[in-house]
């Protein structure tokens, strides 16, 4: 009877020389004696079974046998025998036990493409193998571990690919020979010996990275050219503003020869220089118009103040009797022509003249005179006003 409880066949053998067993020697059997032996494969399996760790069931043993039988197919080396520790590990709960089992898988460096049989051969002699009591629990934890391992390997692969792409782009950025007009075929011969070029494994990925970089490079070159042109335009405009011989009525054909000697002109095309000059002249014209408007408004306000001052002077003269409804302009003008109020309003370029203002006041006085005269007559008729002879 073997260690697994299987009845082994009994065969007769001829005497053979003594063969040493593990750690001891035995004497040769006598001729004709019947000896119970097992086939070589069963003997090996029995010996390995005796060295399994605590917690390995008969089903586990059978699984391990399968792993041993297929070990040659997966090119695995025999596991070094370990002396098991008789004291089993104790875990607080099922989760802790499962984590211990997964820790065993990780410490054994179990890969995501390993089979259960292949894995058992590596871990069955470890005490943590018995953390989970049933084969089903172990296989479930094993499958969970494989899923986690695959995710981890996928993430590591993604990070490697990302870093390889970043290094590839950095290689392109560092190149002094690369231009936006370079073809992929030329770029391949330029970078093919660089390790960063080789790190991106797929040729299609390399070409895509190159094309994307070229598109970005073209955009940057356009932006740089546009910025440089804006800077040159601004400098040329400052140059025009510094030329005191350019006025709002200046013409391009008369001043261009005087401008072209400056180096700031050579940075721009002739058509650009002409357009900038025209814009500058237009701004000068607008500036002059604004100045004229301001001057005109200031003059309008000053002349209005002059008229108001002359009106006030006439009001004072009305109050003191100097100016009445019977006063003529010629006589009044002789009285006020030397006064500053008259001189100021006489200097106005627009609006009412001193005579116009006088006639307005005289008309108002005459109207008031006739109204007063009518009221007096009416009062005398009604007897409200008396008079003495």
C-alpha positions in Angstrom: 0.0 0.0 0.0 1.5 3.4 -1.1 1.3 6.7 0.9 -1.7 7.7 -1.2 -3.7 4.6 -0.3 -3.3 3.0 -3.8 -2.6 -0.8 -3.9 0.7 -1.2 -5.7 1.5 -4.4 -7.8 3.9 -7.1 -6.4 6.5 -8.5 -8.8 9.3 -11.0 -8.4 12.8 -9.7 -9.1 16.2 -11.3 -9.4 18.9 -10.5 -6.9 20.6 -7.2 -7.6 23.5 -5.5 -5.9 22.7 -3.4 -2.9 21.4 0.1 -3.8 21.8 2.9 -1.2 18.6 4.7 -0.3 18.3 8.2 1.1 20.6 8.4 4.1 21.0 4.6 4.6 22.0 1.3 2.9 20.2 -1.9 2.5 21.4 -5.5 1.9 20.6 -7.3 -1.2 17.5 -9.5 -1.0 17.9 -13.3 -1.1 17.3 -15.2 -4.3 13.6 -16.0 -4.9 12.3 -13.6 -2.4 9.2 -11.6 -3.3 9.7 -7.8 -2.9 7.0 -5.1 -3.3 8.3 -2.3 -5.5 6.7 0.5 -7.4 7.2 1.8 -10.8 9.8 4.5 -10.9 7.3 7.3 -11.6 5.1 6.2 -8.7 8.2 6.0 -6.4 9.1 9.6 -7.3 5.6 10.8 -6.7 5.4 9.1 -3.4 8.7 10.7 -2.2 7.6 14.2 -3.3 4.2 13.7 -1.6 6.0 13.0 1.7 7.6 16.4 1.6 4.4 18.6 0.9 3.6 21.2 3.4 0.8 21.0 6.0 -2.6 21.7 4.5 -2.1 20.0 1.2 -5.0 17.6 0.6 -5.1 14.5 -1.6 -6.6 16.7 -4.4 -3.7 19.1 -4.0 -1.3 16.2 -4.3 -2.9 15.0 -7.5 -2.7 18.6 -8.9 1.0 18.7 -8.0 1.6 15.4 -9.7 0.1 16.8 -12.9 2.4 19.8 -12.5 5.4 17.5 -12.1 4.4 15.4 -15.1 4.2 18.5 -17.3 7.2 20.3 -15.8 9.3 19.3 -18.8 6.9 21.0 -21.1 7.2 24.4 -19.4 10.9 24.1 -18.9 10.7 24.3 -15.1 13.6 23.2 -12.8 12.9 20.9 -9.9 12.0 22.7 -6.7 14.6 22.4 -3.9 13.1 20.4 -1.1 12.4 22.3 2.1 11.9 21.1 5.6 8.3 22.0 6.5 7.5 23.8 9.7 5.1 21.7 11.7 3.5 24.8 13.3 0.7 26.1 11.0 0.2 29.8 10.5 -2.9 31.3 12.1 -4.8 34.1 10.4 -7.4 36.4 11.9 -9.9 36.1 9.1 -10.5 34.8 5.6 -9.3 38.1 4.0 -6.0 38.0 5.8 -5.5 34.3 4.8 -6.3 35.2 1.2 -3.8 38.1 1.3 -1.1 35.7 2.7 -1.7 33.3 -0.1 -1.5 36.1 -2.7 1.7 37.2 -1.0 3.1 33.7 -1.5 2.2 34.0 -5.2 4.0 37.3 -5.5 7.1 36.2 -3.6 7.3 33.2 -5.9 7.2 35.7 -8.9 4.2 33.9 -10.4 3.6 35.4 -13.9 0.3 36.2 -15.4 0.6 33.5 -18.0 1.3 30.6 -15.6 -1.0 27.7 -15.2 -2.2 26.4 -11.8 -0.2 23.2 -12.1 3.0 25.2 -12.9 2.3 27.5 -9.9 1.7 24.7 -7.5 5.1 23.2 -8.2 6.6 26.5 -7.0 4.5 27.1 -3.9 3.2 23.9 -2.4 6.2 23.5 0.0 5.5 27.0 1.6 3.6 27.2 4.9 1.4 29.9 3.4 0.0 27.4 0.9 -2.2 26.1 3.7 -3.6 29.6 4.5 -6.6 28.7 2.4 -8.0 25.3 3.3 -9.7 24.2 0.1 -8.4 23.8 -3.4 -11.3 25.9 -4.7 -10.4 28.9 -2.4 -6.8 28.6 -3.6 -7.7 28.6 -7.3 -10.0 31.5 -6.8 -7.3 33.5 -5.1 -4.9 32.4 -7.8 -7.2 33.7 -10.5 -7.7 37.0 -8.7 -4.0 37.3 -8.5 -3.6 36.6 -12.2 -6.1 39.3 -13.0 -4.3 41.8 -10.8 -1.0 40.8 -12.2 -2.3 41.3 -15.8 -3.5 44.7 -14.9 -0.2 45.6 -13.3 1.8 44.3 -16.3 -0.5 46.2 -18.7 0.0 49.4 -16.8 3.8 48.8 -16.7 3.7 48.2 -20.4 1.7 51.3 -21.0 4.2 53.4 -18.9 7.1 51.9 -20.8 5.5 52.8 -24.1 4.6 56.3 -22.9 8.2 56.9 -21.7 9.5 55.5 -25.0 7.3 57.9 -26.9 8.4 60.8 -24.8 12.0 60.0 -25.3 11.4 59.6 -29.0 9.9 63.1 -29.2 12.8 64.5 -27.0 15.2 63.0 -29.5 13.5 64.9 -32.3 13.5 68.1 -30.3 17.3 67.8 -29.7 18.1 67.3 -33.3 19.7 70.4 -35.0 19.3 68.9 -38.5 15.6 68.3 -38.3 13.3 70.8 -40.1 9.6 70.9 -40.9 10.3 70.0 -44.5 12.2 66.8 -43.8 10.7 63.5 -45.1 10.2 60.4 -42.9 12.5 58.4 -45.1 15.3 60.9 -44.4 14.5 61.0 -40.7 14.8 57.2 -40.5 18.3 57.2 -41.7 19.1 60.1 -39.4 17.9 58.5 -36.2 18.0 54.7 -36.8 21.1 54.2 -34.6 19.6 56.1 -31.6 18.4 53.9 -28.8 15.4 56.1 -28.3 14.4 55.5 -31.9 14.6 51.7 -31.4 12.7 51.9 -28.1 9.5 52.5 -30.0 9.0 49.0 -31.3 6.4 49.5 -34.1 7.5 51.3 -37.2 4.0 52.7 -37.7 4.2 54.3 -34.2 7.5 55.9 -35.0 6.2 57.4 -38.2 3.1 58.7 -36.4 5.2 60.3 -33.7 7.4 61.9 -36.3 4.5 63.2 -38.4 2.8 64.7 -35.3 6.0 66.4 -34.3 6.4 67.9 -37.8 2.9 69.3 -37.7 3.6 70.8 -34.3 7.0 72.1 -35.6 5.3 73.8 -38.6 2.8 75.5 -36.3 5.6 76.7 -34.0 7.6 78.0 -37.0 4.5 79.9 -38.3 3.9 81.4 -34.9 7.6 82.4 -34.6 7.5 84.0 -38.1 4.3 85.9 -37.3 5.7 87.1 -34.0 9.0 88.2 -35.6 7.0 90.1 -38.3 4.9 91.8 -35.6 8.1 92.8 -33.9 9.7 94.2 -37.1 6.5 96.1 -37.9 6.5 97.7 -34.4 10.1 98.7 -34.8 9.5 100.2 -38.3 6.5 102.1 -36.9 8.7 103.6 -34.2 11.2 104.5 -36.8 8.6 106.4 -38.8 7.4 108.2 -35.6 11.0 109.4 -35.0 11.2 111.0 -38.4 10.1 114.6 -37.9 10.1 115.3 -41.6 7.0 113.1 -42.0 3.8 115.1 -41.7 0.1 114.2 -42.2 0.3 115.4 -45.8 3.6 113.6 -46.7 3.6 111.3 -49.7 5.3 107.9 -49.9 7.1 108.5 -53.2 8.7 111.7 -51.8 10.0 110.2 -48.6 10.7 106.5 -49.3 14.3 107.1 -50.4 15.1 108.8 -47.1 13.6 105.8 -45.2 15.3 102.9 -47.0 18.8 103.6 -45.6 17.7 102.4 -42.2 18.3 98.7 -41.4 14.7 98.3 -40.0 13.4 98.7 -43.6 15.4 95.7 -44.8 13.6 93.4 -42.4 10.2 94.0 -44.2 9.0 93.6 -47.7 8.4 96.8 -49.7 4.7 96.3 -49.7 4.7 96.0 -45.9 6.7 99.2 -45.5 4.2 101.0 -47.8 1.2 99.8 -45.8 2.8 100.7 -42.5 3.6 104.2 -43.8 0.0 104.7 -45.0 -1.4 103.6 -41.7 1.0 106.1 -40.0 -0.1 108.9 -42.2 -3.8 108.0 -41.6 -3.1 108.2 -37.8 -1.4 111.6 -38.2 -4.5 112.8 -40.1 -6.8 111.6 -37.4 -4.6 113.2 -34.8 -4.7 116.5 -36.6 -8.5 116.3 -36.9 -8.8 115.6 -33.2 -6.6 118.6 -32.4 -8.7 120.8 -34.7 -11.9 119.6 -33.0 -10.4 120.3 -29.6 -9.3 123.7 -30.7 -12.6 124.5 -32.2 -14.4 123.4 -29.1 -12.1 125.5 -26.9 -12.7 128.5 -29.2 -16.5 128.0 -29.1 -16.4 128.0 -25.3 -14.2 131.1 -25.1 -16.4 133.0 -27.5 -19.5 132.1 -25.6 -17.9 133.4 -22.4 -17.1 136.6 -24.2 -20.7 137.0 -25.3 -21.9 136.3 -21.8 -19.6 138.9 -20.3 -20.8 141.5 -22.8 -24.4 140.7 -22.0 -23.7 141.2 -18.3 -22.1 144.5 -19.0 -25.2 145.7 -20.9 -27.4 144.5 -18.0 -25.4 146.7 -15.6 -25.8 149.6 -18.0 -29.6 149.0 -18.2 -29.7 149.0 -14.4 -27.8 152.3 -14.0 -29.7 154.0 -16.9 -26.8 154.2 -19.3 -28.6 151.9 -21.7 -32.3 152.6 -22.5 -34.8 151.8 -25.2 -34.0 155.2 -26.8 -30.2 154.5 -26.9 -28.7 154.1 -30.3 -25.9 151.6 -31.1 -23.5 154.2 -32.4 -23.8 156.2 -29.2 -23.5 153.1 -27.0 -20.5 151.7 -29.0 -18.6 155.0 -28.4 -19.0 154.5 -24.7 -17.9 150.8 -24.5 -15.5 150.3 -27.3 -12.5 150.6 -25.0 -13.8 148.2 -22.4 -12.4 144.6 -22.3 -15.8 143.0 -22.5 -16.5 144.7 -25.8 -13.0 144.0 -27.2 -13.3 140.3 -26.3 -16.6 139.8 -28.0 -15.5 141.9 -31.0 -12.6 139.4 -31.5 -15.0 136.4 -31.8 -14.8 134.6 -35.1 -18.3 133.2 -35.0 -21.6 133.7 -33.3 -23.3 137.0 -32.5 -21.5 140.3 -32.9 -21.5 143.1 -30.2 -24.1 145.0 -32.3 -26.3 141.8 -32.5 -26.2 141.5 -28.8 -27.0 145.2 -28.3 -30.0 145.0 -30.7 -31.3 142.0 -28.7 -31.2 144.1 -25.5 -32.6 147.2 -27.2 -35.5 145.3 -28.7 -36.3 143.9 -25.3 -36.1 147.3 -23.7 -38.4 148.8 -26.4 -40.9 146.0 -25.9 -40.8 146.6 -22.2 -41.2 150.4 -22.7 -44.4 150.0 -24.9 -45.9 147.5 -22.4 -45.3 149.9 -19.5 -46.8 152.8 -21.5 -49.9 150.8 -22.3 -50.4 149.9 -18.7 -50.1 153.5 -17.6 -52.7 154.7 -20.1 -55.1 152.0 -19.0 -54.6 153.0 -15.4 -55.3 156.6 -16.2 -58.5 155.8 -18.0 -59.9 153.9 -15.1 -58.9 156.6 -12.7 -56.6 154.5 -10.7 -53.8 156.8 -11.5 -54.1 160.6 -10.9 -52.1 163.4 -12.2 -51.6 167.1 -11.2 -51.7 170.2 -13.4 
